[in-house]
């Protein structure tokens, strides 16, 4: 298709390629950190200015977007700025003034600005359903690829446990206890990354009418699910189970849940019994090698640090620096020390109560937009909006027990916020679609059955004032 034939606002082939590369690069970590402070990075801080292949692709996408306006290929539309996101960015920027190590605060802000650029582009540049479905398909491919890598890591057996295989800038990691991390450096990071994307792809798979695309999404979801289970990340399992039950239950109440999907879910539950049993055995019954216990004393340290500057905080990226005096006190001197394993406490310590409220509004607004999209009764956008809302809620609950400040986690969360904002935009302007017939829901391809087509044809003939010959 030539540029003159391109529908207004549709992504060009080159823009789609750049967007796909940006999405796929995030978990692979093809990046470089400038002015990296290793001593702070070893304690969980964002310790350098990250420049990645994804950030380069996003910058190029903005150039093409601007060129589209210059050439008048696109008409202006109402901008979704993401007011809560801007509030949070402002709180992070102001916290630089209170930071003991300002370099860390600037690094944190630099990462968040890149994440906001992804959010803003997805929420405002993409205007058509086909481009949204393309983006979800890209997320599905990335999900399936990471899942396949983790399945292969598990299949290679104990000989790979504790090993790091590096190919150029990409590292393939399996923890010594057998928990797979794929290319994401950490099993917890990998599990959370897979879980949030899994819930974004799932509703599109459930409502997809294209048979080949549906099969492709199904394969990617299967690979991603097993990859997530092999990370043995309890928070990720909870996120997926919670989100799938919520989405499935709501679709069932509307009569939108295909009967074939219920049977498929039952088969999937049986197939995942073995990896779920391993998680129960290794991460619950046998203990977690002090993982939960370490979070307790880190939380206690955080709660003693917060009252020292509860309003404005101690500076973005400075959580471990601010908590160090308390950690060196007699009560905690013998305990393991790291950045606090609770995202909300980290935000409170670093940006104060103002930043914590803004961060909460970011998450709440994403859920709100998903719920509004669900209320619009659109056959595809409504489930996608609710799937994104469920993913954000599950991810938010997981944040109570981990840091969530790595580049893949930050950029992926803001990418999902962009997807739900885009879904919200399209849903409020689209006409509601009628609830499909039971015959249509029971069809794996989503196509109407012969009797349904006959009834629809009869209705059209009656409305046109003519009747078929009897």
C-alpha positions in Angstrom: 0.0 0.0 0.0 1.4 3.4 -1.0 1.4 6.3 1.3 -1.4 8.0 -0.6 -3.6 4.8 -0.2 -2.8 4.6 3.5 -6.0 5.3 5.6 -5.7 8.4 7.7 -3.8 7.7 11.0 -2.9 4.0 10.2 0.6 3.0 11.1 2.8 2.5 8.1 4.7 -0.7 7.6 7.9 0.9 8.8 6.2 2.3 11.9 4.8 -1.2 12.7 8.3 -2.7 12.3 9.8 -0.1 14.7 6.9 -0.7 17.2 7.4 -4.4 17.1 11.2 -4.2 17.7 10.6 -1.8 20.6 8.1 -4.2 22.2 10.3 -7.3 21.7 13.5 -5.7 22.9 12.3 -4.8 26.3 12.7 -8.3 27.9 16.0 -9.0 26.0 17.8 -6.0 27.5 19.7 -4.9 24.4 20.8 -1.7 26.2 23.7 0.1 27.8 23.9 1.9 31.1 25.9 5.1 31.1 27.6 6.4 34.3 26.6 3.2 36.1 27.2 3.2 39.8 27.8 -0.4 40.6 27.8 -0.1 44.4 24.3 1.3 44.3 23.1 -1.0 41.6 24.1 -4.0 43.7 21.6 -2.8 46.3 18.6 -2.6 43.9 18.8 1.0 42.6 18.5 2.2 39.0 22.1 3.2 38.9 22.7 4.4 35.4 21.2 6.1 32.4 19.7 3.4 30.3 19.8 3.7 26.5 18.2 0.7 24.7 17.2 -0.4 21.3 13.6 0.2 22.4 14.3 3.8 23.3 15.9 4.4 19.9 12.9 2.8 18.1 10.5 4.9 20.2 12.4 8.1 19.3 12.2 7.1 15.6 8.5 6.5 15.9 8.0 10.1 17.3 10.0 11.4 14.3 7.6 9.6 11.9 4.6 10.8 13.9 5.7 14.4 13.6 6.4 13.9 9.9 2.8 12.7 9.5 1.5 15.9 10.9 3.8 18.0 8.7 2.6 16.1 5.6 -1.0 16.5 6.9 -1.6 12.8 6.8 -3.2 12.9 10.2 -5.8 15.2 11.7 -5.3 16.4 15.3 -7.3 14.6 18.0 -7.9 15.0 21.7 -4.7 14.2 23.6 -4.6 11.7 26.4 -1.8 13.2 28.5 -2.1 10.8 31.4 -2.5 13.4 34.1 -1.7 11.0 37.0 1.4 9.9 35.1 2.5 13.6 34.8 1.7 14.1 38.5 4.0 11.2 39.4 6.7 12.3 37.1 6.5 15.8 38.7 6.8 14.2 42.1 9.9 12.3 41.0 11.5 15.4 39.5 10.9 17.4 42.7 12.4 14.7 44.8 15.7 15.3 43.1 16.1 18.3 45.4 15.8 16.1 48.5 18.1 13.3 47.2 21.4 12.6 48.9 22.7 11.0 45.7 21.2 13.1 42.9 22.7 10.9 40.2 20.4 8.0 41.3 17.3 10.3 41.2 18.2 11.5 37.7 18.7 7.9 36.5 15.3 7.0 37.9 13.6 10.0 36.3 15.4 9.2 33.0 13.9 5.7 33.0 10.4 7.0 33.8 10.5 9.6 31.0 11.3 6.8 28.6 8.4 4.8 30.0 6.1 7.8 29.6 7.1 8.2 26.0 6.0 4.6 25.4 2.7 5.3 27.2 2.0 8.5 25.3 2.8 7.1 21.9 0.5 4.1 22.3 -2.3 6.1 23.8 -2.3 8.8 21.2 -0.6 7.8 18.0 -2.5 4.5 17.4 -6.0 5.3 16.1 -7.3 2.1 14.5 -8.4 -1.2 15.7 -6.1 -3.0 13.3 -3.1 -1.3 14.7 -4.2 -2.1 18.3 -4.6 -5.8 17.3 -1.2 -5.7 15.7 0.3 -4.3 19.0 -1.4 -7.1 21.0 -0.1 -9.6 18.5 3.4 -8.3 19.1 3.0 -8.6 22.8 1.8 -12.2 22.3 4.9 -13.0 20.2 7.2 -11.7 22.9 5.3 -13.6 25.5 5.5 -16.8 23.6 9.2 -16.4 22.7 10.1 -15.9 26.4 8.0 -18.8 27.4 9.7 -21.0 24.8 13.1 -20.0 26.1 12.2 -20.9 29.6 10.7 -24.2 28.6 13.9 -25.1 26.8 16.0 -24.0 29.8 13.9 -26.3 32.0 14.2 -29.2 29.4 18.0 -29.0 29.4 17.9 -30.2 33.0 19.9 -29.5 36.2 23.2 -29.1 34.3 22.1 -25.6 33.4 21.1 -24.6 36.9 23.1 -21.6 38.2 24.6 -21.0 34.7 24.6 -17.7 32.8 24.8 -18.1 29.0 25.6 -14.8 27.3 25.2 -14.2 23.6 26.4 -10.7 22.7 24.4 -8.4 25.0 21.7 -11.0 25.8 21.9 -13.2 28.9 20.1 -16.5 29.5 19.8 -17.3 33.2 18.6 -20.2 35.3 18.8 -19.8 39.1 20.7 -22.4 41.1 17.4 -23.8 42.5 16.1 -24.4 38.9 13.9 -21.3 38.6 14.1 -20.1 35.0 14.6 -16.4 34.2 14.8 -16.5 30.4 16.5 -13.3 29.3 15.1 -11.2 32.1 18.0 -11.7 34.7 15.6 -12.6 37.5 13.0 -15.3 38.0 10.7 -12.9 39.9 11.1 -10.2 37.2 10.4 -12.8 34.5 7.3 -14.1 36.2 5.8 -10.7 36.8 6.6 -9.6 33.2 4.9 -12.8 31.7 1.9 -12.5 34.0 0.9 -8.9 33.2 1.2 -9.5 29.4 -0.6 -12.9 29.6 -3.7 -11.1 30.9 -3.6 -8.5 28.1 -3.4 -11.2 25.4 -6.0 -13.5 26.9 -9.1 -11.5 26.1 -8.1 -11.0 22.5 -7.6 -14.7 22.2 -11.1 -15.3 23.7 -12.8 -12.9 21.3 -10.8 -13.4 18.1 -12.7 -14.4 15.0 -9.7 -15.0 12.7 -9.0 -18.8 13.1 -5.3 -18.6 12.2 -4.6 -15.6 14.5 -6.6 -17.3 17.3 -4.4 -20.4 17.0 -1.3 -18.2 17.1 -2.4 -16.4 20.2 -3.3 -19.7 21.8 0.2 -21.1 21.2 1.8 -18.0 22.6 -0.4 -18.0 25.7 0.4 -21.7 26.3 4.1 -21.1 26.0 3.9 -18.0 28.2 1.9 -19.8 30.9 4.3 -22.7 31.2 7.3 -20.2 31.2 5.7 -18.3 34.0 5.1 -21.4 36.0 8.7 -22.5 35.6 9.8 -19.2 37.2 8.0 -20.4 40.4 7.0 -16.8 41.2 4.1 -16.9 43.6 3.0 -13.4 42.9 2.9 -14.0 39.1 0.8 -17.2 39.6 -1.6 -15.2 41.8 -1.8 -12.4 39.2 -2.7 -14.8 36.4 -5.2 -16.9 38.4 -6.9 -13.7 39.8 -7.1 -12.0 36.4 -8.3 -15.0 34.5 -11.1 -15.8 37.1 -12.2 -12.1 37.1 -12.2 -11.8 33.3 -13.9 -15.2 32.8 -16.5 -14.5 35.5 -17.5 -11.1 34.1 -17.7 -12.5 30.5 -19.8 -15.3 31.8 -22.3 -12.9 33.4 -22.7 -11.2 30.0 -23.0 -14.5 28.1 -19.8 -13.7 26.2 -17.7 -16.6 27.5 -17.4 -19.2 24.7 -18.3 -22.7 25.8 -15.2 -24.0 23.9 -13.1 -21.8 26.1 -14.5 -23.3 29.3 -13.5 -26.8 28.1 -10.1 -25.5 27.0 -9.5 -23.9 30.4 -10.3 -27.2 32.1 -7.8 -29.0 30.0 -5.2 -26.3 30.7 -5.8 -26.5 34.4 -5.0 -30.3 34.3 -1.8 -29.8 32.2 -0.5 -27.2 34.7 -1.0 -29.4 37.8 2.6 -30.7 37.8 4.3 -27.3 37.6 1.8 -25.9 40.1 2.6 -28.8 42.4 6.3 -28.0 42.1 5.6 -24.4 43.2 3.6 -25.6 46.1 6.4 -28.0 47.1 9.4 -25.8 46.6 8.0 -22.4 47.5 5.4 -23.1 50.1 5.8 -26.4 51.9 9.6 -26.5 51.9 10.0 -22.8 52.7 11.5 -20.1 50.4 15.1 -19.9 51.8 14.2 -16.9 53.9 12.7 -14.8 51.0 9.5 -13.9 52.9 11.4 -13.4 56.2 13.8 -11.0 54.6 10.9 -8.9 53.5 9.7 -8.5 57.1 12.8 -6.8 58.4 13.2 -4.7 55.2 9.6 -3.5 55.8 10.4 -2.7 59.4 13.4 -0.7 58.3 11.3 1.2 55.8 8.6 2.0 58.4 11.2 3.5 60.7 12.7 5.6 57.8 9.5 7.1 56.4 8.7 9.4 59.4 12.0 11.2 58.9 10.6 12.8 55.7 7.0 11.6 55.1 5.8 14.4 52.8 8.6 15.0 50.3 10.7 11.8 50.7 14.4 11.3 50.4 14.8 11.4 46.6 14.0 9.0 43.8 16.4 6.1 43.6 17.7 6.8 47.1 15.6 4.2 49.1 18.6 2.1 50.1 20.6 5.2 51.0 17.9 6.7 53.1 17.3 3.4 55.0 21.0 2.7 55.6 21.2 4.5 59.0 18.3 2.4 60.4 19.7 -0.8 58.8 23.0 -0.1 60.6 21.3 0.2 64.0 21.6 -2.6 66.5 18.2 -4.0 65.8 18.9 -4.7 62.1 22.7 -4.8 61.7 22.9 -8.6 61.3 20.1 -8.7 58.7 20.4 -8.9 54.9 20.1 -5.5 53.4 18.7 -4.4 50.1 16.2 -2.0 48.6 12.8 -2.5 50.4 10.8 -5.3 48.7 7.5 -3.3 48.5 7.0 -0.9 45.6 4.7 1.3 47.6 7.1 1.7 50.5 9.9 2.4 48.1 7.8 5.2 46.4 6.9 6.6 49.8 10.4 6.7 51.0 11.8 8.2 47.8 9.0 10.7 46.8 7.0 11.1 50.0 3.2 10.8 50.4 2.7 13.2 47.4 4.5 10.7 45.1 2.7 7.7 46.7 -0.7 9.3 46.0 0.3 10.1 42.5 1.6 6.6 41.9 -1.7 5.2 43.3 -3.6 7.4 40.9 -1.6 6.1 38.0 -2.7 2.6 38.7 -6.3 3.5 39.7 -6.7 5.5 36.4 -5.5 2.5 34.4 -8.1 0.3 36.1 -10.8 2.9 35.7 -10.2 3.2 32.0 -10.4 -0.6 31.6 -13.7 -0.7 33.6 -15.1 2.1 31.4 -14.1 0.2 28.3 -15.9 -2.9 29.7 -19.0 -0.9 30.3 -19.3 0.1 26.6 -20.5 -3.4 25.5 -18.0 -3.7 22.7 -17.4 -7.3 21.6 -13.6 -6.9 21.4 -12.6 -3.7 23.2 -14.6 -4.4 26.4 -12.9 -7.7 27.2 -9.5 -6.2 26.3 -10.2 -3.2 28.6 -11.2 -5.5 31.5 -8.2 -7.8 30.8 -5.8 -4.8 31.1 -7.6 -3.7 34.3 -7.3 -7.2 35.8 -3.6 -7.3 34.8 -3.0 -3.9 36.5 -4.8 -5.0 39.6 -2.9 -8.3 39.9 0.4 -6.5 39.2 -0.5 -3.9 41.8 -1.0 -6.6 44.4 2.3 -8.2 43.4 4.0 -4.9 44.0 3.4 -5.3 47.8 6.2 -7.9 47.9 8.8 -6.7 45.4 10.7 -3.7 44.1 9.5 -3.5 40.5 12.0 -0.8 39.4 13.8 -2.7 36.7 13.6 -1.4 33.1 11.4 -4.3 31.7 9.0 -4.0 34.6 8.7 -0.2 34.5 8.4 0.0 30.7 6.0 -2.9 30.4 3.7 -1.5 33.1 3.5 1.9 31.3 3.1 0.1 28.0 0.0 -1.7 29.4 -1.2 1.6 30.7 -0.9 2.9 27.2 -2.8 -0.1 25.8 -5.7 0.4 28.3 -5.8 4.1 27.6 -6.0 3.4 23.8 -8.7 0.8 24.4 -10.6 3.3 26.5 -10.3 5.9 23.7 -11.5 3.6 21.0 -14.3 2.1 23.2 -15.9 5.4 24.1 -16.1 6.4 20.4 -17.2 3.0 19.0 -20.8 1.9 18.7 -21.7 -0.9 21.2 -21.9 -4.3 19.6 -24.7 -6.8 20.3 -24.1 -9.8 22.4 -23.3 -12.8 20.1 -25.7 -15.7 19.9 -25.0 -18.9 21.8 -24.3 -20.6 18.5 -21.6 -18.0 17.7 -20.1 -18.3 21.1 -19.8 -22.1 20.8 -18.0 -21.9 17.5 -14.2 -22.0 17.9 -13.8 -19.6 15.1 -16.4 -17.2 16.3 -18.4 -17.4 13.0 -22.1 -17.6 13.0 -23.7 -21.0 12.5 -25.9 -21.7 9.5 -29.2 -21.2 11.4 -27.9 -17.9 12.7 -27.0 -16.7 9.2 -30.5 -17.7 8.0 -32.2 -15.7 10.8 -30.1 -12.7 10.0 -30.9 -12.9 6.3 -34.6 -13.2 7.1 -34.4 -10.1 9.3 -32.7 -8.0 6.6 -35.4 -9.1 4.1 -38.2 -8.1 6.4 -36.6 -4.7 7.1 -36.3 -4.1 3.4 -40.0 -4.7 2.9 -39.6 -7.9 0.9 -40.2 -11.6 1.7 -38.6 -14.7 0.2 -40.7 -16.8 -2.1 -42.3 -19.6 -0.2 
